[in-house]
Amino acid sequence: MNQSTEQRHPIEGLYRSLDVGDTGTAVSVIIKTRGETCDIDCLYCYEKRKEAPGGARVGAGQIRRLAKLFKGRPLAVELHGGEPLTAGRGHIAEILRELTDLPQTVRVTLQTNGVLLDADWLDMFDELCPDLRIGVSLDGDAQGNAWRVGYDGRPVYPRVAAALNLLAERGRGVGVIAAVTPTVLGRAEQVLDHLANFGSVNAISFVPCFDSTIRRSTALPGRRRTASRLLQEAAVTGGSGPAWAIHPDEYAQFVLSATAHWISAGHFSRIKLEPAVSVIRRLRGLGTGFCHFSDLKCDHVFTLYPDGRLGSCDELPWPQAQLTQLESVAGQHEVIQVQRDSLLLSQGKALMDKCVTCDYHDTCGGGCVATRWRQDPVDDHDAYCEYRMRMIDGVAALLAQPAHPVGAWCQNLRWRPRTPNSMLDVNAFLTRWDSPDVVRGEVRLHTSEHGNINTVGLAGVHAADDLDPAHPMWRAAIESRVWPLVDTVTRGWGLITYDSCQGHQYDGLDLPPTGLRVGLLARDREEYARTAAALCRVAASASRGLPDGIEVNVGRSELTCESTGSTTPVLDLSLDPSHGRGWQTYFAHLDDATAVLATALTAEHPKSGTTCACPLPTPVEEAWGAIR
């Protein structure tokens, strides 16, 4: 029996299947206008690695057929390649007319290497499709573009740079897709500045070359080997993958360096940077159109070739990604059926099974299925997930303490959102904490084995007035086991706590156990940065003496103000069961662990600066050391 993919892989919220009834959700269609035919010969080109016959062109009739297939559903179309402009102005004009005449077309994008772009092309775009979005492939500066060459082996960078300047003269904004290869590693700031200096560039997407599994050069249709293919053969020699490939951890470092500079240099005011913007939106609980961070993945992305092959995302391995022939399907219901029957899509979803229980589920979105396919199945699947988590942690730090970007490299502080996590009026609470002369109101303190200030009368529900050290009920409100920690960070460190819990087993209740924690609310970003660094040092020190089965964690999160809806960065210090260990061991040794953590807290202080216990990556340390 052939089960549906949905039955095999329950990953709701991460991967949305195509639904005929969901007429409001667009599908993205990548039109391979000339197949893999291109006027240049980039060494890392994934399209040419498919070794499919080229030369033909997608026609206007196929566009009409495509629109009929997805009748009633919005279409986002991207003219792609190879190089779409090699189809010629007349042919591209026909396609643009067809697309602009279709009421269901919501977006048309042209992705080009820019070599052929000139005034005549731009005149045509202005006339036929003034809203056409143009994307240009350029890997930063001349050094970064070492892998982008013509068939003669010579760089194409000067011609692409000229096209970007022409676009600026014409008042056109463009997005740049820049591949991250070893030629740009350690130079994120320079590369970003270089691209930002083009007046036409209003968006930059840094994409990784995770090509370590490639072991041979691209096959040639004839015997004659071009200069570019000789360069590619030289780059592929060796057993560790091609010379242009990078590791996921290197990509995470590059993205974080670029994002920190994007913020500090003010580029964010003009340029949208990916994947930074999508990470920020997910951290804020917002959606994004970037499929790597949304649930509109491979079932909502299609690729059409000139010979009528219709498949899923073009970055998936072909021919396995082919679903059908455009001429042979009558409607979306048939497309959905072949998607459900696709072994490749089913296996792709299986790669995301572990995402369901991951702490980064809501921010990561599962990543890119095609990119995960390209990872080494033994060594690099975990590396892919680790880079995603590392990137999210770092961007969260940059948002919380933009003036101290060094926090992005701390590996002890992780993004650990608490839900729900809110307070009636955050500003009023901050003001009251630092105003000891203000009259404190009465509180309804209820103490039980399941927690203090439990005014509702239910275990685990702590709806109560927020207290501060000047309140007469302050000491009585703090549970005894967590008191040494609360007292140290409030009286010794001079910080504000917005929450604390000594940990509870909830025996006999239908509630999961909770661990010991203290929540810290900084008065400003400077105090936040110093506190974050101090907590990292505390965690590093305490970890060496904790009992087996218990670990210390420091989480970055956000506190929501119920009155205004605004959010404030907060820090949460907690003791948790170690990976694979249970709650019984945890509670048996919790008192000892708390004593170790209290000692580590006493030995540290936020006034010691913003240097944490984590070493900087070498390129970052060298670059930032020169700045300091």
C-alpha positions in Angstrom: 0.0 0.0 0.0 1.3 3.5 -0.9 0.9 5.7 2.1 0.7 9.4 1.7 3.7 11.6 2.7 1.6 13.3 5.3 0.9 9.9 7.0 4.6 9.0 7.0 5.9 12.3 8.3 3.7 14.4 10.7 5.7 17.7 10.4 2.8 20.1 10.6 3.9 23.7 10.8 7.2 23.0 9.1 6.1 21.7 5.7 2.8 22.5 4.1 1.4 20.2 1.5 -0.2 21.6 -1.7 -3.9 21.8 -1.2 -6.4 22.4 -4.1 -8.7 24.3 -1.8 -6.0 26.7 -0.6 -6.5 29.2 -3.4 -5.0 32.1 -1.5 -1.5 30.7 -1.2 0.8 31.3 -4.2 3.0 28.7 -5.8 6.5 29.7 -6.9 7.4 28.5 -10.4 11.1 28.7 -11.6 11.1 28.9 -15.4 14.3 27.4 -16.8 14.0 29.7 -19.8 17.0 28.0 -21.6 17.5 25.0 -19.4 21.1 25.0 -18.3 22.3 27.1 -21.4 24.4 30.0 -20.2 26.9 32.5 -21.7 29.3 32.0 -18.8 30.6 28.9 -17.1 30.7 29.3 -13.3 32.7 26.4 -11.8 30.1 25.7 -9.0 27.0 25.8 -11.2 24.5 23.2 -9.9 22.3 23.5 -13.0 25.0 22.3 -15.3 25.8 19.4 -13.0 22.4 18.0 -14.0 23.9 17.3 -17.4 20.5 17.8 -19.2 20.3 18.8 -22.9 20.0 22.5 -23.4 19.4 25.0 -26.2 15.6 24.9 -26.3 13.4 27.7 -24.9 10.3 27.8 -22.7 7.6 29.4 -24.8 4.6 31.6 -24.2 2.3 28.6 -24.8 3.9 26.7 -21.9 3.3 29.7 -19.7 -0.4 29.7 -20.6 -0.5 25.9 -19.9 1.1 26.5 -16.5 -1.4 29.2 -15.6 -4.2 26.8 -16.5 -2.7 24.0 -14.4 -2.7 26.3 -11.4 -5.9 28.1 -12.2 -7.3 30.2 -9.4 -4.1 30.3 -7.5 -1.6 33.2 -7.3 1.6 32.6 -9.3 5.1 33.9 -8.4 7.3 33.3 -11.5 11.1 33.5 -11.7 12.8 33.5 -15.1 15.9 31.5 -14.5 18.6 29.6 -16.1 21.3 28.9 -17.1 21.0 32.5 -18.3 17.5 33.6 -19.4 18.7 36.5 -21.5 20.3 34.1 -23.9 16.8 33.4 -25.2 16.9 36.8 -26.9 14.9 40.0 -26.4 12.0 39.0 -28.7 11.4 35.7 -26.9 11.7 37.2 -23.4 9.2 39.9 -24.6 6.7 37.3 -25.5 7.0 35.6 -22.1 6.7 38.9 -20.2 3.6 39.9 -22.2 2.0 36.6 -21.4 2.9 36.9 -17.7 1.6 40.4 -17.3 -1.6 39.5 -19.0 -2.3 36.8 -16.5 -4.4 38.1 -13.6 -3.0 35.4 -11.3 0.6 36.6 -11.7 1.6 38.3 -8.4 5.3 38.6 -9.0 7.8 38.2 -11.9 11.5 38.0 -11.2 14.4 37.7 -13.6 17.6 36.1 -12.2 20.5 36.9 -14.4 24.3 36.9 -14.4 24.1 40.5 -15.7 26.6 40.1 -18.5 24.1 40.8 -21.3 22.2 43.5 -19.5 22.2 46.8 -21.4 20.0 49.8 -22.0 17.9 48.0 -24.7 17.0 45.3 -22.3 16.1 47.8 -19.6 14.0 49.8 -22.0 12.1 46.6 -22.8 11.5 45.8 -19.2 10.3 49.3 -18.5 7.8 49.1 -21.3 6.5 45.6 -20.8 6.9 44.8 -17.1 7.9 47.9 -15.1 7.4 45.9 -11.9 9.9 43.2 -12.9 12.2 42.3 -10.1 15.8 41.8 -11.2 18.2 39.6 -9.4 21.9 39.6 -10.3 24.4 36.9 -9.3 27.6 38.4 -8.0 29.7 37.0 -5.2 30.9 40.2 -3.7 34.1 41.8 -4.9 36.5 40.7 -7.6 38.3 38.3 -5.3 35.0 36.7 -4.2 34.0 36.1 -7.8 36.9 33.9 -8.6 34.6 31.0 -9.5 32.4 33.0 -11.9 34.2 32.9 -15.2 33.6 32.8 -18.9 34.3 29.7 -21.1 37.7 31.3 -21.7 38.4 31.0 -18.0 38.5 34.8 -17.6 36.6 36.7 -14.8 33.2 38.1 -15.6 33.1 40.4 -12.6 33.9 43.7 -14.5 31.0 43.2 -16.9 28.6 42.4 -14.0 29.8 45.4 -12.0 29.2 47.6 -15.1 25.6 46.3 -15.3 24.9 47.1 -11.7 26.2 50.7 -12.3 23.9 51.0 -15.3 21.0 49.8 -13.2 21.8 52.5 -10.7 21.8 55.1 -13.5 18.4 54.0 -14.6 17.1 54.2 -11.0 16.4 50.5 -10.8 16.9 48.6 -7.5 18.1 45.0 -7.7 18.8 42.1 -5.4 22.1 40.3 -5.4 22.6 36.6 -4.8 26.1 36.1 -3.5 27.6 32.6 -3.0 29.6 32.2 0.1 32.8 30.3 -0.8 36.3 30.3 0.7 37.2 33.4 -1.3 35.0 35.5 0.9 35.4 33.8 4.3 36.9 36.1 6.9 36.0 39.1 4.8 32.3 39.5 5.4 32.5 43.2 6.2 34.5 44.1 3.1 32.3 42.0 0.9 29.1 43.6 2.3 30.5 47.1 1.9 31.6 46.4 -1.6 28.1 45.3 -2.7 26.4 48.1 -0.7 28.5 50.6 -2.7 26.5 49.8 -5.8 23.7 52.3 -5.8 21.3 49.8 -7.4 21.6 47.1 -4.8 18.8 47.1 -2.3 18.8 43.4 -1.3 21.6 40.9 -0.7 21.2 37.2 -0.1 24.3 35.2 1.0 23.9 31.6 0.0 26.2 28.8 1.0 28.2 26.5 -1.2 27.7 23.3 0.8 29.1 21.2 -2.0 31.5 18.9 -0.1 30.0 15.7 -1.5 30.9 16.6 -5.1 33.6 14.3 -6.3 33.9 14.8 -10.1 33.7 17.7 -12.5 30.8 18.3 -14.8 30.6 16.2 -17.9 31.1 17.8 -21.3 28.8 17.2 -24.3 31.9 17.1 -26.6 35.5 16.2 -26.5 36.8 19.8 -26.4 37.6 21.0 -22.9 37.2 24.7 -22.4 39.5 26.7 -20.2 36.7 27.0 -17.6 36.3 23.2 -17.4 40.0 22.8 -16.9 39.8 25.2 -14.0 36.9 23.2 -12.6 38.7 19.9 -12.9 41.6 21.4 -11.0 39.2 22.6 -8.3 37.5 19.3 -7.9 40.7 17.2 -7.5 41.1 15.7 -4.0 38.9 13.7 -1.7 37.4 16.4 0.5 35.2 18.1 -2.1 35.8 21.0 -4.5 37.8 24.0 -3.6 34.8 26.3 -3.6 32.9 24.3 -0.9 32.5 25.5 2.7 31.4 23.9 5.9 28.1 24.9 7.6 30.0 26.4 10.6 32.0 28.6 8.3 28.8 29.9 6.7 27.3 30.7 10.1 30.4 32.7 11.0 30.2 34.6 7.8 26.5 35.4 8.1 26.9 36.6 11.7 29.9 38.8 10.8 27.9 40.2 7.8 24.8 40.8 10.0 26.8 42.6 12.7 28.3 44.9 10.1 25.0 45.4 8.4 23.7 46.7 11.7 26.7 48.8 12.8 27.4 50.3 9.4 23.7 51.3 9.0 23.3 49.2 5.8 20.0 48.0 7.2 18.3 51.3 6.3 18.7 50.6 2.6 19.5 47.0 2.1 17.6 43.8 3.0 20.0 41.2 4.0 19.3 37.5 3.9 19.2 35.2 5.8 19.4 37.8 8.6 16.0 39.4 7.9 14.2 36.1 7.9 15.9 35.1 11.2 14.9 38.4 12.7 11.3 38.0 11.5 11.1 34.5 13.0 12.6 35.7 16.2 9.9 38.3 16.4 7.2 35.7 15.7 6.6 37.0 12.1 6.3 35.1 8.9 8.7 35.3 5.9 8.5 34.5 2.2 11.9 32.8 2.3 11.2 29.0 2.0 14.2 28.1 4.2 12.3 29.6 7.1 8.7 29.0 6.2 6.4 26.0 5.7 6.0 26.7 2.0 8.7 24.4 0.9 9.1 21.9 -1.9 5.4 21.2 -2.4 4.9 24.9 -3.3 8.0 25.3 -5.5 8.0 24.1 -9.1 10.5 24.1 -11.9 9.6 24.0 -15.6 12.1 23.1 -18.3 11.9 23.8 -22.1 11.2 20.2 -22.9 8.1 20.3 -20.6 9.6 18.6 -17.6 7.8 19.8 -14.5 9.3 19.1 -11.1 9.9 20.4 -7.6 12.6 22.8 -6.5 15.4 23.2 -9.0 18.0 22.7 -6.3 16.8 19.2 -5.5 18.6 16.3 -7.2 17.3 15.8 -10.8 15.9 13.7 -12.5 14.6 12.4 -9.1 12.8 15.8 -8.6 10.9 15.6 -11.8 7.2 15.0 -11.1 5.6 14.9 -14.5 5.4 16.5 -18.0 3.5 19.8 -18.2 1.4 18.5 -21.1 0.3 15.3 -19.3 -1.4 16.8 -16.2 -4.9 18.3 -16.3 -5.1 19.9 -12.8 -3.6 20.4 -9.4 -5.2 17.3 -8.0 -2.9 15.3 -10.4 0.1 17.3 -9.3 -0.7 16.6 -5.6 -0.9 12.9 -6.3 2.5 12.7 -8.0 3.9 14.7 -5.1 2.5 12.2 -2.7 4.0 9.4 -4.7 7.4 11.0 -5.0 10.0 9.0 -3.1 12.4 12.0 -3.1 9.8 14.4 -1.5 8.9 11.8 1.0 12.6 11.3 2.0 13.0 15.0 2.1 10.3 15.4 4.6 11.9 12.6 6.6 15.0 14.7 7.0 12.8 17.1 9.0 11.4 14.6 11.4 13.7 15.6 14.2 12.7 19.2 13.7 9.4 18.5 15.4 10.9 18.2 18.9 13.7 20.7 18.3 13.8 23.8 20.6 14.4 25.9 17.5 11.3 24.6 15.7 9.6 28.0 15.6 12.6 30.1 14.5 14.5 27.8 12.2 11.5 26.5 10.2 13.3 23.4 9.2 15.7 24.9 6.8 16.1 24.0 3.1 15.3 20.4 2.1 17.5 20.6 -1.0 20.5 22.0 1.0 20.1 19.2 3.5 20.1 16.7 0.7 23.6 17.9 -0.3 25.1 17.3 3.2 27.1 14.2 3.9 24.5 11.7 5.2 26.9 10.5 7.9 28.8 13.6 9.1 27.0 16.8 8.1 23.3 16.5 8.8 24.0 17.5 12.4 26.4 20.2 11.2 23.6 21.7 9.2 21.3 21.9 12.2 24.1 23.2 14.4 24.8 26.0 11.9 21.1 27.0 11.9 21.0 27.1 15.7 24.3 29.0 15.8 23.0 31.6 13.4 19.8 32.1 15.3 21.6 32.4 18.6 24.0 35.0 17.2 21.3 37.1 15.5 19.3 37.1 18.7 22.3 38.5 20.5 22.8 41.2 17.9 19.2 42.3 18.3 19.5 42.4 22.1 22.9 44.1 22.3 23.7 45.8 18.9 26.4 48.0 20.4 28.3 44.9 21.6 28.3 42.5 18.6 30.9 40.3 20.3 27.9 38.7 22.0 27.0 37.0 18.7 30.0 34.6 19.2 28.9 33.4 22.7 28.1 29.7 22.5 26.8 29.4 26.1 23.8 31.7 25.6 21.2 30.1 23.4 17.8 31.3 22.1 15.4 29.6 24.4 12.0 31.4 24.2 9.5 30.9 27.0 5.8 30.8 26.1 4.0 32.5 27.6 6.3 35.1 29.0 4.5 38.3 29.8 4.0 41.0 32.4 1.2 43.5 32.8 3.4 46.7 32.6 7.1 46.2 32.1 8.0 49.9 32.3 6.0 50.4 35.5 7.7 47.4 37.0 11.2 48.7 36.1 10.4 52.1 37.6 9.0 50.7 40.8 12.1 48.4 41.3 14.4 51.4 41.3 12.1 53.6 43.4 12.3 52.3 47.0 10.2 55.2 48.4 7.1 54.4 46.3 4.4 52.8 48.4 4.0 49.0 47.5 0.6 47.5 47.2 -0.7 44.5 49.0 -0.2 41.1 47.4 -2.2 37.9 47.8 0.7 35.6 48.7 -0.1 31.9 48.6 2.7 29.4 49.4 2.5 25.8 48.5 4.8 22.9 47.6 4.0 23.6 44.0 5.1 27.3 44.0 4.7 30.6 45.8 2.4 33.5 44.8 0.1 31.0 43.3 -3.0 33.2 43.6 -5.1 31.1 41.2 -4.8 28.0 43.3 -3.5 25.8 40.4 -0.1 24.2 40.3 2.1 25.9 37.6 -0.1 29.0 37.3 1.6 32.0 38.8 -0.7 34.9 38.0 0.4 37.4 40.6 1.6 40.9 41.3 5.3 41.3 40.5 7.4 42.0 43.6 10.7 43.8 44.2 13.2 43.8 47.0 11.6 46.9 48.6 8.3 45.1 49.1 7.8 43.7 52.6 6.7 40.4 51.2 9.8 40.0 49.0 11.7 37.4 50.9 8.6 35.4 51.7 7.6 35.3 48.0 10.9 33.7 46.9 11.2 30.0 47.2 13.9 28.8 49.6 16.0 26.7 47.1 16.3 29.5 44.5 16.7 32.3 47.1 20.6 32.2 47.2 20.6 32.8 43.4 17.9 35.5 43.5 19.7 37.3 46.4 23.0 37.2 44.6 21.8 38.7 41.3 19.6 41.3 43.0 21.6 42.4 46.0 25.1 41.4 44.9 24.8 42.1 41.2 22.3 44.9 41.4 20.0 43.4 38.7 16.3 43.0 38.3 14.6 39.6 38.4 11.2 39.2 36.7 10.7 35.6 37.5 12.1 32.7 39.6 11.3 29.1 40.4 13.0 26.5 42.5 11.9 23.6 40.4 8.9 21.2 41.0 8.2 17.6 40.4 4.4 18.0 40.6 4.0 14.5 42.0 0.4 13.2 41.5 -0.5 16.1 39.1 -1.0 16.0 35.4 1.8 18.5 34.9 5.4 18.1 33.5 8.2 18.7 36.0 9.9 22.1 35.9 13.5 23.0 36.6 15.1 25.7 38.7 15.4 29.1 37.0 15.9 32.8 37.5 14.8 35.4 34.9 16.7 38.7 34.6 15.4 41.9 33.1 18.1 44.4 32.1 17.5 48.2 32.5 19.1 48.9 29.2 21.1 47.3 26.4 24.4 48.1 28.0 23.5 46.3 31.2 22.1 43.4 29.2 25.4 43.0 27.3 27.4 43.0 30.6 25.0 40.6 32.3 25.0 38.2 29.3 28.8 38.1 29.3 28.9 37.5 33.1 26.3 34.7 32.9 28.4 33.0 30.2 31.4 33.1 32.5 29.2 31.8 35.4 27.9 28.9 33.2 31.4 28.0 32.1 32.7 28.0 35.7 29.7 26.2 37.2 29.7 23.5 34.5 33.0 22.1 35.8 31.6 21.3 39.2 27.9 20.3 38.6 26.7 16.8 39.6 26.3 14.3 36.9 22.9 14.6 35.1 22.5 18.3 35.6 23.6 21.2 33.3 23.4 24.9 33.6 21.9 26.9 30.7 21.6 30.6 29.9 18.8 31.5 27.6 18.0 34.6 25.6 14.3 35.3 25.4 11.8 38.2 25.3 9.3 39.5 27.8 6.1 40.9 26.4 4.4 43.9 28.0 0.7 43.2 28.1 -0.2 46.9 28.2 1.7 48.0 25.1 2.4 44.7 23.2 6.1 45.6 23.1 8.9 43.1 23.8 12.0 43.4 25.9 15.1 41.2 25.7 15.6 39.1 28.9 18.0 36.5 30.1 17.1 33.2 31.9 19.5 31.3 34.1 18.5 27.7 34.7 19.5 24.3 35.9 18.2 21.5 33.6 18.5 17.7 33.3 21.4 16.8 31.0 20.6 15.4 27.6 19.3 11.8 28.0 19.0 12.1 31.8 15.7 12.0 33.7 14.0 14.2 36.3 14.6 11.7 39.1 18.4 12.2 39.0 17.9 15.9 38.6 15.9 16.4 41.7 18.1 14.0 43.7 21.1 16.3 43.1 19.5 19.7 42.6 20.5 21.1 46.0 24.2 20.3 45.3 23.9 21.8 41.8 22.3 25.0 43.2 25.1 25.4 45.7 27.7 25.1 42.8 25.8 27.7 40.8 25.5 30.1 43.7 29.3 30.0 44.3 29.9 30.7 40.6 27.5 33.7 40.7 29.2 35.1 43.8 32.6 35.0 42.1 31.4 37.0 39.1 29.9 40.4 38.4 28.5 42.2 35.4 30.8 45.1 35.9 33.7 43.0 34.7 32.9 44.0 31.1 31.3 42.3 28.0 34.0 39.6 27.4 32.4 36.2 27.9 34.1 32.8 28.3 33.9 31.8 24.6 36.8 32.4 22.3 36.2 34.3 19.1 36.6 32.5 15.7 40.1 33.3 14.3 39.0 35.5 11.3 36.6 37.4 13.6 39.2 37.9 16.3 41.7 39.3 13.8 39.2 41.6 12.1 37.7 43.0 15.3 41.1 43.2 17.0 42.2 45.5 14.2 39.1 47.7 14.7 39.6 47.9 18.5 
